[in-house]
């Protein structure tokens, strides 16, 4: 449709140009050839010269207007690209940081248990809770930069990330419960946990921790790969919208 419209406009432009460049001079010439009708004090040569001057000035004005219009559209296009890319870059940075924060590997226990048992358990619980809070709030800032219409471009991907967060936080909750039980036992037994209870809880924690690696290699890798595809499509749409401005 757009191509047909362009062709029609081009044909009409050439047709009108031919009328003004070729048709009008011929009409002037034919009018003076007959030698009848209204008599003027100027001849055909003067009229043609005057017409050529008017045509030249008109062409200059049209060229200037066309240049101004094109320059304005070019400025609007560049401004649109700059603002859109800047906005979506901020959104992409938020998601990139969110993906780093929600990595299930962040739940792994990397601390050395070289302090008292109560301190170690407290640190472990704090780290798990910190992971859960960070993961659940990692995407909150996105809506600060895009409106509901733009959000639809991300809605499917955001849902995938949120499903991943829910799965990872389920693992975190199971681990946290084990260490909370240990902490409660410490408080009830004045800082001492029976060996059999400690061994049972740690075995449960190790069993649950085995879910972390598959979660990282499966769901987490999938949402990482989706990010590239989603934002490539978004930036391609921005380029397409920008070209429509010209």
Beta strands, then each sheet from edge to edge (+ up, - down):
end
